[in-house]
Amino acid sequence: MGTLSRDLAEAAMGSGGPEAGVDLYRDTWLRYLGYANEVGESFRAIVPVSLVWASYGVATAYVTADAVDKGKKAAALQAQQGGGVAKGATLAVVDTFIWQALASVIIPGFTINRICAASLYLLASRTRWPLPVRKWATTALGLSAIPFIIKPIDRSVDFLMDSSLRKLYKRDEKPPTSF
């Protein structure tokens, strides 16, 4: 975590206490809401599509809440330092929202969707398993793939953002998105 990120986190959370330095959206159970759409995609073969779309709603709500939280923290830090509150907050919200949308919703959702679609197709063409067994096997494969795709996707999105959008910020340090 960079200096700006550390300062921002401390300014927003105050000092002292066991909870100081804990990011509600990154360090608590709420972080798992960002994976709701991957779970929904894993269950696509079994549940109604409306539940899959609802899982995207949960993940998008998480992404939005995290982006707003980072914007509030950036505004608090900028106000404390006497800087431009609106610019810092806007930058934090936009950067966090884009990063989270790509790394938590869009790319993982697509990846799990394709893993499950391919596995269901392959199981249908290569086995004689009954359809319910193939659907549950596809769901299990999708769920088991989630832990393996997270880090590579996060790193790829970091590289993508660092190589494109973040170059527009003209700052030596990344915006306060990864507290």
N, CA, C and O of each residue as an XYZ file, in Angstrom:
716
protein
N       0.844     -1.162      0.000
C       0.000      0.000      0.000
C       0.899      1.237      0.000
O       1.830      1.331      0.799
N       0.620      2.177     -0.889
C       1.423      3.379     -1.005
C       1.160      4.353      0.120
O       0.234      4.176      0.911
N       1.985      5.387      0.184
C       1.851      6.390      1.236
C       0.504      7.087      1.168
O      -0.159      7.253      2.192
N       0.090      7.499     -0.029
C      -1.193      8.168     -0.179
C      -2.322      7.254      0.271
O      -3.241      7.699      0.959
N      -2.266      5.993     -0.105
C      -3.292      5.038      0.288
C      -3.337      4.863      1.804
O      -4.415      4.826      2.396
N      -2.185      4.757      2.420
C      -2.112      4.589      3.873
C      -2.666      5.832      4.568
O      -3.465      5.724      5.498
N      -2.237      7.020      4.110
C      -2.741      8.260      4.700
C      -4.248      8.361      4.559
O      -4.943      8.768      5.491
N      -4.743      7.994      3.403
C      -6.171      8.062      3.138
C      -6.947      7.122      4.045
O      -7.977      7.499      4.604
N      -6.457      5.911      4.188
C      -7.140      4.939      5.048
C      -7.156      5.413      6.497
O      -8.179      5.310      7.173
N      -6.026      5.933      6.978
C      -5.963      6.399      8.364
C      -6.844      7.624      8.574
O      -7.498      7.744      9.610
N      -6.870      8.530      7.606
C      -7.691      9.731      7.736
C      -9.167      9.384      7.791
O      -9.923      9.986      8.553
N      -9.575      8.422      6.993
C     -10.987      8.071      6.946
C     -11.433      7.265      8.157
O     -12.592      7.356      8.563
N     -10.538      6.479      8.741
C     -10.927      5.586      9.819
C     -10.550      6.088     11.198
O     -10.936      5.491     12.203
N      -9.819      7.151     11.255
C      -9.400      7.646     12.549
C      -8.221      6.853     13.059
O      -7.674      6.016     12.341
N      -7.831      7.103     14.269
C      -6.670      6.404     14.808
C      -7.063      5.562     16.001
O      -8.081      5.796     16.652
N      -6.233      4.584     16.266
C      -6.416      3.750     17.447
C      -7.484      2.700     17.258
O      -8.148      2.627     16.223
N      -7.629      1.892     18.286
C      -8.645      0.852     18.294
C      -8.267     -0.328     17.422
O      -7.472     -0.196     16.492
N      -8.835     -1.475     17.722
C      -8.512     -2.675     16.959
C      -9.033     -2.622     15.530
O      -8.506     -3.316     14.660
N     -10.053     -1.816     15.269
C     -10.634     -1.738     13.939
C      -9.909     -0.743     13.050
O     -10.195     -0.682     11.854
N      -8.984      0.039     13.587
C      -8.278      1.027     12.786
C      -7.505      0.330     11.684
O      -6.832     -0.673     11.922
N      -7.604      0.869     10.470
C      -6.891      0.302      9.340
C      -7.623     -0.831      8.647
O      -7.099     -1.388      7.682
N      -8.811     -1.193      9.098
C      -9.589     -2.246      8.472
C     -10.501     -1.625      7.421
O     -11.301     -0.739      7.721
N     -10.369     -2.094      6.200
C     -11.219     -1.636      5.115
C     -12.430     -2.551      5.051
O     -12.297     -3.746      4.789
N     -13.603     -1.997      5.288
C     -14.845     -2.759      5.330
C     -15.057     -3.583      4.061
O     -15.553     -4.708      4.127
N     -14.684     -3.028      2.907
C     -14.949     -3.695      1.634
C     -13.825     -4.605      1.154
O     -14.002     -5.342      0.185
N     -12.679     -4.564      1.813
C     -11.561     -5.389      1.369
C     -11.089     -6.372      2.440
O     -10.507     -7.405      2.111
N     -11.332     -6.068      3.714
C     -10.767     -6.857      4.807
C     -11.805     -7.605      5.636
O     -11.456     -8.205      6.653
N     -13.064     -7.584      5.229
C     -14.112     -8.257      5.996
C     -14.865     -9.224      5.089
O     -14.546     -9.360      3.907
N     -15.846     -9.878      5.643
C     -16.651    -10.838      4.888
C     -17.366    -10.187      3.717
O     -17.747    -10.885      2.777
N     -17.561     -8.873      3.740
C     -18.235     -8.201      2.621
C     -17.488     -8.389      1.308
O     -18.092     -8.314      0.238
N     -16.176     -8.633      1.375
C     -15.372     -8.844      0.171
C     -15.942     -9.979     -0.675
O     -15.840     -9.949     -1.901
N     -16.535    -10.970     -0.035
C     -17.058    -12.119     -0.768
C     -18.286    -11.780     -1.614
O     -18.642    -12.542     -2.512
N     -18.934    -10.654     -1.341
C     -20.051    -10.241     -2.186
C     -19.581     -9.914     -3.603
O     -20.355    -10.004     -4.556
N     -18.313     -9.536     -3.736
C     -17.751     -9.281     -5.057
C     -17.658    -10.537     -5.902
O     -17.519    -10.450     -7.122
N     -17.733    -11.700     -5.278
C     -17.667    -12.974     -6.003
C     -19.050    -13.553     -6.286
O     -19.153    -14.666     -6.800
N     -20.090    -12.834     -5.967
C     -21.454    -13.358     -6.128
C     -21.747    -13.754     -7.562
O     -22.377    -14.784     -7.798
N     -21.301    -12.955     -8.526
C     -21.610    -13.285     -9.912
C     -20.875    -14.535    -10.391
O     -21.398    -15.271    -11.228
N     -19.672    -14.786     -9.874
C     -18.980    -16.018    -10.250
C     -19.733    -17.233     -9.718
O     -19.833    -18.255    -10.397
N     -20.256    -17.117     -8.513
C     -21.064    -18.197     -7.952
C     -22.333    -18.362     -8.788
O     -22.736    -19.482     -9.101
N     -22.956    -17.244     -9.144
C     -24.145    -17.300     -9.993
C     -23.869    -17.963    -11.327
O     -24.661    -18.783    -11.792
N     -22.741    -17.612    -11.951
C     -22.375    -18.241    -13.225
C     -22.124    -19.735    -13.051
O     -22.460    -20.528    -13.931
N     -21.545    -20.116    -11.940
C     -21.296    -21.534    -11.687
C     -22.608    -22.322    -11.611
O     -22.674    -23.472    -12.045
N     -23.636    -21.701    -11.062
C     -24.930    -22.368    -10.892
C     -25.878    -22.164    -12.080
O     -27.022    -22.616    -12.031
N     -25.429    -21.499    -13.132
C     -26.290    -21.165    -14.278
C     -27.016    -22.389    -14.846
O     -28.173    -22.277    -15.253
N     -26.371    -23.535    -14.880
C     -26.980    -24.738    -15.452
C     -28.097    -25.304    -14.579
O     -28.893    -26.126    -15.035
N     -28.152    -24.862    -13.321
C     -29.093    -25.456    -12.371
C     -30.228    -24.515    -11.980
O     -31.363    -24.956    -11.798
N     -29.931    -23.230    -11.849
C     -30.918    -22.275    -11.335
C     -31.516    -21.448    -12.474
O     -30.955    -21.407    -13.569
N     -32.641    -20.793    -12.225
C     -33.199    -19.896    -13.240
C     -32.225    -18.752    -13.555
O     -31.490    -18.292    -12.681
N     -32.232    -18.309    -14.794
C     -31.312    -17.249    -15.228
C     -31.530    -15.972    -14.415
O     -30.593    -15.196    -14.226
N     -32.734    -15.749    -13.939
C     -32.995    -14.549    -13.133
C     -32.137    -14.530    -11.866
O     -31.749    -13.459    -11.401
N     -31.841    -15.696    -11.309
C     -30.964    -15.757    -10.128
C     -29.520    -15.434    -10.502
O     -28.790    -14.823     -9.721
N     -29.117    -15.844    -11.691
C     -27.766    -15.505    -12.154
C     -27.657    -13.990    -12.298
O     -26.675    -13.393    -11.856
N     -28.659    -13.370    -12.912
C     -28.635    -11.907    -13.062
C     -28.697    -11.216    -11.704
O     -28.088    -10.164    -11.513
N     -29.430    -11.802    -10.761
C     -29.468    -11.235     -9.406
C     -28.083    -11.274     -8.770
O     -27.710    -10.358     -8.039
N     -27.322    -12.328     -9.044
C     -25.960    -12.404     -8.498
C     -25.083    -11.288     -9.074
O     -24.204    -10.772     -8.385
N     -25.317    -10.922    -10.320
C     -24.605     -9.785    -10.908
C     -25.021     -8.488    -10.224
O     -24.205     -7.583    -10.052
N     -26.286     -8.398     -9.837
C     -26.755     -7.221     -9.100
C     -26.051     -7.085     -7.759
O     -25.665     -5.985     -7.366
N     -25.885     -8.195     -7.057
C     -25.181     -8.185     -5.769
C     -23.731     -7.752     -5.962
O     -23.237     -6.899     -5.225
N     -23.044     -8.334     -6.949
C     -21.642     -7.991     -7.198
C     -21.494     -6.534     -7.619
O     -20.552     -5.862     -7.199
N     -22.406     -6.044     -8.439
C     -22.351     -4.646     -8.878
C     -22.617     -3.703     -7.714
O     -21.998     -2.643     -7.628
N     -23.515     -4.065     -6.831
C     -23.764     -3.246     -5.634
C     -22.504     -3.179     -4.775
O     -22.166     -2.120     -4.246
N     -21.813     -4.302     -4.636
C     -20.551     -4.323     -3.886
C     -19.525     -3.391     -4.534
O     -18.890     -2.589     -3.848
N     -19.365     -3.499     -5.844
C     -18.395     -2.673     -6.569
C     -18.722     -1.188     -6.384
O     -17.833     -0.377     -6.123
N     -19.981     -0.848     -6.518
C     -20.407      0.545     -6.367
C     -20.162      1.043     -4.947
O     -19.664      2.153     -4.758
N     -20.503      0.238     -3.955
C     -20.303      0.640     -2.561
C     -18.821      0.838     -2.262
O     -18.454      1.788     -1.569
N     -17.967     -0.041     -2.772
C     -16.527      0.101     -2.558
C     -16.013      1.378     -3.223
O     -15.207      2.100     -2.636
N     -16.470      1.660     -4.434
C     -16.031      2.871     -5.136
C     -16.464      4.134     -4.388
O     -15.688      5.081     -4.261
N     -17.685      4.143     -3.901
C     -18.163      5.300     -3.133
C     -17.359      5.450     -1.845
O     -17.000      6.561     -1.456
N     -17.080      4.330     -1.187
C     -16.272      4.357      0.034
C     -14.892      4.967     -0.233
O     -14.414      5.805      0.532
N     -14.262      4.538     -1.325
C     -12.934      5.082     -1.649
C     -13.019      6.562     -2.001
O     -12.098      7.321     -1.702
N     -14.108      6.978     -2.628
C     -14.305      8.399     -2.914
C     -14.449      9.222     -1.642
O     -13.905     10.322     -1.544
N     -15.180      8.691     -0.673
C     -15.337      9.389      0.614
C     -14.001      9.492      1.339
O     -13.681     10.527      1.923
N     -13.225      8.411      1.296
C     -11.911      8.436      1.943
C     -10.981      9.437      1.260
O     -10.241     10.159      1.928
N     -11.020      9.477     -0.056
C     -10.190     10.432     -0.792
C     -10.618     11.855     -0.482
O      -9.766     12.727     -0.314
N     -11.916     12.112     -0.402
C     -12.416     13.451     -0.070
C     -11.980     13.856      1.332
O     -11.595     15.003      1.557
N     -12.040     12.914      2.280
C     -11.627     13.212      3.651
C     -10.146     13.560      3.701
O      -9.749     14.504      4.383
N      -9.333     12.803      2.982
C      -7.904     13.071      2.960
C      -7.599     14.408      2.293
O      -6.796     15.191      2.800
N      -8.230     14.662      1.177
C      -7.986     15.913      0.451
C      -8.439     17.114      1.286
O      -7.766     18.145      1.290
N      -9.555     16.999      1.986
C     -10.021     18.092      2.842
C      -9.033     18.333      3.979
O      -8.767     19.476      4.351
N      -8.494     17.248      4.526
C      -7.525     17.354      5.619
C      -6.228     18.000      5.147
O      -5.585     18.738      5.893
N      -5.850     17.717      3.898
C      -4.614     18.261      3.358
C      -4.813     19.594      2.638
O      -3.850     20.203      2.172
N      -6.062     20.043      2.550
C      -6.343     21.322      1.914
C      -6.256     21.277      0.398
O      -6.024     22.309     -0.231
N      -6.436     20.114     -0.199
C      -6.355     19.973     -1.653
C      -7.727     20.017     -2.288
O      -8.728     20.294     -1.627
N      -7.759     19.738     -3.583
C      -9.016     19.699     -4.330
C      -9.809     18.455     -4.002
O      -9.481     17.360     -4.461
N     -10.856     18.620     -3.206
C     -11.639     17.489     -2.730
C     -12.348     16.779     -3.883
O     -12.322     15.552     -3.968
N     -12.974     17.545     -4.762
C     -13.765     16.945     -5.837
C     -12.899     16.118     -6.782
O     -13.283     15.015     -7.169
N     -11.743     16.641     -7.152
C     -10.878     15.928     -8.092
C     -10.366     14.618     -7.492
O     -10.418     13.575     -8.144
N      -9.875     14.669     -6.260
C      -9.364     13.462     -5.611
C     -10.443     12.420     -5.411
O     -10.209     11.231     -5.629
N     -11.618     12.851     -5.001
C     -12.722     11.918     -4.776
C     -13.189     11.303     -6.093
O     -13.434     10.100     -6.174
N     -13.308     12.131     -7.113
C     -13.748     11.632     -8.419
C     -12.756     10.621     -8.975
O     -13.144      9.570     -9.487
N     -11.490     10.944     -8.871
C     -10.450     10.043     -9.355
C     -10.503      8.701     -8.623
O     -10.390      7.643     -9.243
N     -10.674      8.753     -7.311
C     -10.743      7.515     -6.528
C     -11.966      6.685     -6.900
O     -11.864      5.466     -7.039
N     -13.124      7.332     -7.064
C     -14.349      6.611     -7.419
C     -14.223      5.967     -8.797
O     -14.537      4.789     -8.973
N     -13.763      6.748     -9.766
C     -13.660      6.228    -11.138
C     -12.659      5.090    -11.220
O     -12.949      4.051    -11.812
N     -11.484      5.274    -10.633
C     -10.460      4.232    -10.687
C     -10.930      2.962     -9.991
O     -10.789      1.864    -10.531
N     -11.486      3.109     -8.801
C     -11.959      1.939     -8.056
C     -13.088      1.236     -8.795
O     -13.098      0.010     -8.903
N     -14.037      2.012     -9.303
C     -15.175      1.399     -9.986
C     -14.727      0.627    -11.225
O     -15.161     -0.505    -11.441
N     -13.867      1.228    -12.035
C     -13.405      0.546    -13.245
C     -12.599     -0.698    -12.888
O     -12.799     -1.763    -13.474
N     -11.684     -0.561    -11.919
C     -10.874     -1.714    -11.539
C     -11.761     -2.840    -11.014
O     -11.644     -3.987    -11.444
N     -12.643     -2.502    -10.086
C     -13.513     -3.529     -9.488
C     -14.465     -4.127    -10.522
O     -14.703     -5.335    -10.512
N     -15.011     -3.299    -11.413
C     -15.929     -3.816    -12.432
C     -15.222     -4.834    -13.319
O     -15.782     -5.881    -13.644
N     -13.992     -4.520    -13.707
C     -13.238     -5.448    -14.548
C     -12.784     -6.678    -13.761
O     -12.992     -7.807    -14.204
N     -12.167     -6.467    -12.598
C     -11.539     -7.558    -11.854
C     -12.516     -8.390    -11.032
O     -12.231     -9.551    -10.735
N     -13.656     -7.824    -10.660
C     -14.588     -8.557     -9.801
C     -15.856     -9.021    -10.510
O     -16.498     -9.974    -10.067
N     -16.224     -8.360    -11.607
C     -17.497     -8.693    -12.239
C     -17.327     -9.170    -13.682
O     -17.662    -10.311    -14.000
N     -16.816     -8.318    -14.542
C     -16.848     -8.590    -15.981
C     -15.952     -9.766    -16.380
O     -16.432    -10.756    -16.933
N     -14.671     -9.658    -16.102
C     -13.733    -10.702    -16.545
C     -13.965    -12.036    -15.826
O     -14.012    -13.076    -16.483
N     -14.111    -12.035    -14.491
C     -14.359    -13.332    -13.836
C     -15.702    -13.947    -14.234
O     -15.802    -15.163    -14.394
N     -16.729    -13.117    -14.393
C     -18.030    -13.644    -14.801
C     -17.951    -14.308    -16.162
O     -18.488    -15.398    -16.360
N     -17.279    -13.647    -17.107
C     -17.098    -14.218    -18.432
C     -16.277    -15.508    -18.368
O     -16.607    -16.499    -19.019
N     -15.214    -15.480    -17.582
C     -14.330    -16.641    -17.473
C     -15.069    -17.855    -16.913
O     -14.982    -18.945    -17.479
N     -15.783    -17.681    -15.824
C     -16.529    -18.801    -15.226
C     -17.637    -19.254    -16.169
O     -17.889    -20.453    -16.288
N     -18.304    -18.313    -16.842
C     -19.343    -18.670    -17.799
C     -18.785    -19.582    -18.883
O     -19.401    -20.590    -19.227
N     -17.622    -19.232    -19.421
C     -17.032    -20.028    -20.503
C     -16.509    -21.376    -19.993
O     -16.623    -22.388    -20.686
N     -15.938    -21.391    -18.788
C     -15.490    -22.663    -18.200
C     -16.675    -23.612    -18.038
O     -16.590    -24.793    -18.375
N     -17.775    -23.080    -17.519
C     -18.957    -23.921    -17.291
C     -19.596    -24.352    -18.609
O     -20.011    -25.502    -18.748
N     -19.677    -23.445    -19.570
C     -20.262    -23.806    -20.864
C     -19.423    -24.878    -21.547
O     -19.964    -25.838    -22.095
N     -18.115    -24.719    -21.517
C     -17.232    -25.706    -22.152
C     -17.307    -27.051    -21.435
O     -17.330    -28.101    -22.077
N     -17.345    -27.017    -20.114
C     -17.389    -28.290    -19.387
C     -18.719    -29.003    -19.611
O     -18.743    -30.228    -19.732
N     -19.817    -28.267    -19.667
C     -21.113    -28.896    -19.919
C     -21.135    -29.518    -21.319
O     -21.647    -30.621    -21.508
N     -20.581    -28.809    -22.283
C     -20.504    -29.336    -23.651
C     -19.634    -30.595    -23.696
O     -20.031    -31.613    -24.264
N     -18.452    -30.515    -23.096
C     -17.538    -31.661    -23.117
C     -18.115    -32.864    -22.386
O     -17.982    -33.998    -22.845
N     -18.753    -32.618    -21.255
C     -19.367    -33.733    -20.528
C     -20.490    -34.367    -21.339
O     -20.679    -35.583    -21.290
N     -21.232    -33.561    -22.078
C     -22.315    -34.102    -22.906
C     -21.770    -34.920    -24.071
O     -22.351    -35.937    -24.450
N     -20.650    -34.470    -24.636
C     -20.117    -35.159    -25.812
C     -19.176    -36.317    -25.465
O     -18.957    -37.196    -26.298
N     -18.617    -36.332    -24.252
C     -17.610    -37.340    -23.905
C     -18.066    -38.361    -22.865
O     -17.389    -39.364    -22.641
N     -19.191    -38.113    -22.241
C     -19.657    -39.057    -21.217
C     -21.095    -39.474    -21.505
O     -21.767    -38.912    -22.370
N     -21.534    -40.451    -20.770
C     -22.933    -40.883    -20.853
C     -23.657    -40.545    -19.537
O     -24.687    -41.135    -19.210
N     -23.103    -39.600    -18.809
C     -23.716    -39.221    -17.545
C     -25.092    -38.615    -17.803
O     -25.313    -37.964    -18.824
N     -26.005    -38.834    -16.873
C     -27.326    -38.192    -17.007
C     -27.182    -36.658    -16.895
O     -26.244    -36.153    -16.279
N     -28.118    -35.948    -17.495
C     -28.056    -34.484    -17.523
C     -27.917    -33.851    -16.130
O     -27.094    -32.950    -15.969
N     -28.683    -34.281    -15.123
C     -28.496    -33.666    -13.800
C     -27.076    -33.834    -13.247
O     -26.549    -32.924    -12.607
N     -26.469    -34.971    -13.487
C     -25.098    -35.201    -13.020
C     -24.136    -34.273    -13.757
O     -23.233    -33.701    -13.147
N     -24.328    -34.125    -15.068
C     -23.471    -33.230    -15.850
C     -23.620    -31.781    -15.376
O     -22.633    -31.051    -15.286
N     -24.843    -31.373    -15.076
C     -25.073    -29.997    -14.605
C     -24.406    -29.753    -13.256
O     -23.788    -28.709    -13.048
N     -24.528    -30.715    -12.334
C     -23.898    -30.554    -11.025
C     -22.376    -30.609    -11.132
O     -21.675    -29.898    -10.412
N     -21.868    -31.446    -12.022
C     -20.415    -31.507    -12.228
C     -19.905    -30.181    -12.793
O     -18.842    -29.701    -12.399
N     -20.660    -29.598    -13.708
C     -20.305    -28.296    -14.269
C     -20.307    -27.229    -13.181
O     -19.402    -26.396    -13.127
N     -21.310    -27.248    -12.323
C     -21.375    -26.289    -11.214
C     -20.175    -26.454    -10.288
O     -19.556    -25.468     -9.887
N     -19.851    -27.692     -9.951
C     -18.700    -27.946     -9.069
C     -17.406    -27.469     -9.718
O     -16.549    -26.898     -9.044
N     -17.257    -27.698    -11.013
C     -16.060    -27.236    -11.715
C     -15.979    -25.714    -11.716
O     -14.912    -25.146    -11.483
N     -17.096    -25.059    -11.974
C     -17.126    -23.590    -11.951
C     -16.760    -23.033    -10.584
O     -15.962    -22.102    -10.478
N     -17.341    -23.600     -9.550
C     -17.030    -23.145     -8.186
C     -15.568    -23.391     -7.826
O     -14.925    -22.555     -7.191
N     -15.054    -24.542     -8.237
C     -13.662    -24.854     -7.892
C     -12.670    -24.007     -8.688
O     -11.521    -23.868     -8.267
N     -13.072    -23.447     -9.808
C     -12.177    -22.608    -10.616
C     -12.025    -21.204    -10.037
O     -11.026    -20.537    -10.307
N     -12.980    -20.747     -9.257
C     -12.969    -19.365     -8.759
C     -11.669    -19.004     -8.042
O     -11.074    -17.979     -8.374
N     -11.203    -19.796     -7.077
C      -9.969    -19.392     -6.381
C      -8.746    -19.303     -7.301
O      -7.811    -18.550     -7.026
N      -8.759    -20.062     -8.375
C      -7.603    -20.084     -9.271
C      -7.567    -18.934    -10.269
O      -6.506    -18.618    -10.806
N      -8.708    -18.306    -10.524
C      -8.731    -17.225    -11.510
C      -8.559    -15.842    -10.899
O      -8.274    -14.884    -11.616
N      -8.728    -15.722     -9.590
C      -8.753    -14.405     -8.945
C      -7.428    -13.658     -9.098
O      -7.408    -12.551     -9.636
N      -6.341    -14.231     -8.642
C      -5.042    -13.531     -8.672
C      -4.596    -13.187    -10.098
O      -4.195    -12.049    -10.344
N      -4.652    -14.130    -11.042
C      -4.247    -13.762    -12.405
C      -5.094    -12.636    -13.005
O      -4.575    -11.772    -13.711
N      -6.386    -12.654    -12.723
C      -7.243    -11.585    -13.239
C      -6.902    -10.264    -12.568
O      -6.795     -9.241    -13.244
N      -6.729    -10.269    -11.239
C      -6.372     -9.035    -10.527
C      -5.083     -8.441    -11.083
O      -5.005     -7.238    -11.333
N      -4.073     -9.286    -11.275
C      -2.794     -8.803    -11.798
C      -2.934     -8.273    -13.216
O      -2.326     -7.262    -13.567
N      -3.725     -8.945    -14.025
C      -3.935     -8.500    -15.402
C      -4.658     -7.161    -15.451
O      -4.327     -6.302    -16.269
N      -5.634     -6.983    -14.584
C      -6.354     -5.709    -14.551
C      -5.439     -4.604    -14.033
O      -5.481     -3.481    -14.537
N      -4.616     -4.907    -13.038
C      -3.620     -3.921    -12.587
C      -2.734     -3.485    -13.748
O      -2.515     -2.293    -13.960
N      -2.225     -4.464    -14.500
C      -1.362     -4.147    -15.639
C      -2.119     -3.318    -16.677
O      -1.592     -2.328    -17.186
N      -3.340     -3.716    -16.987
C      -4.154     -2.990    -17.956
C      -4.395     -1.547    -17.520
O      -4.229     -0.615    -18.307
N      -4.786     -1.376    -16.266
C      -5.057     -0.026    -15.746
C      -3.780      0.810    -15.685
O      -3.792      1.992    -16.029
N      -2.672      0.194    -15.247
C      -1.400      0.913    -15.168
C      -0.896      1.305    -16.547
O      -0.232      2.331    -16.701
N      -1.206      0.497    -17.546
C      -0.729      0.738    -18.904
C      -1.641      1.658    -19.703
O      -1.282      2.069    -20.807
N      -2.787      1.983    -19.179
C      -3.736      2.784    -19.953
C      -4.293      3.941    -19.130
O      -3.722      5.031    -19.120
N      -5.374      3.710    -18.461
C      -6.109      4.776    -17.772
C      -5.272      5.505    -16.732
O      -5.330      6.731    -16.642
N      -4.517      4.787    -15.969
C      -3.748      5.420    -14.893
C      -2.624      6.304    -15.428
O      -2.111      7.150    -14.695
N      -2.239      6.127    -16.669
C      -1.244      7.032    -17.267
C      -1.826      8.428    -17.458
O      -1.086      9.411    -17.514
N      -3.130      8.513    -17.558
C      -3.788      9.809    -17.722
C      -3.789     10.633    -16.439
O      -3.967     11.850    -16.483
N      -3.594      9.984    -15.313
C      -3.634     10.684    -14.027
C      -2.426     11.589    -13.835
O      -2.488     12.570    -13.095
N      -1.326     11.255    -14.505
C      -0.086     12.036    -14.404
C       0.355     12.204    -12.959
O       0.709     13.296    -12.515
N       0.322     11.098    -12.246
C       0.750     11.097    -10.848
C       1.787     10.009    -10.685
O       1.774      9.009    -11.404
N       2.685     10.206     -9.738
C       3.688      9.193     -9.470
C       3.096      7.985     -8.761
O       3.624      6.876     -8.841
N       1.996      8.222     -8.069
C       1.410      7.155     -7.266
C       0.011      6.853     -7.761
O      -0.705      7.746     -8.214
N      -0.368      5.611     -7.675
C      -1.716      5.202     -8.078
C      -2.746      5.891     -7.188
O      -2.447      6.267     -6.055
N      -3.947      6.050     -7.706
C      -5.012      6.595     -6.866
C      -5.356      5.617     -5.736
O      -5.001      4.440     -5.797
N      -6.036      6.107     -4.726
C      -6.302      5.302     -3.534
C      -7.389      4.258     -3.750
O      -8.504      4.407     -3.251
N      -7.068      3.212     -4.484
C      -8.080      2.181     -4.726
C      -7.768      0.871     -4.038
O      -8.675      0.068     -3.820
N      -6.531      0.628     -3.693
C      -6.199     -0.673     -3.119
C      -5.732     -0.512     -1.680
O      -4.557     -0.690     -1.359
N      -6.680     -0.174     -0.833
C      -6.383     -0.023      0.592
C      -6.290     -1.371      1.222
O      -6.046     -1.476      2.424
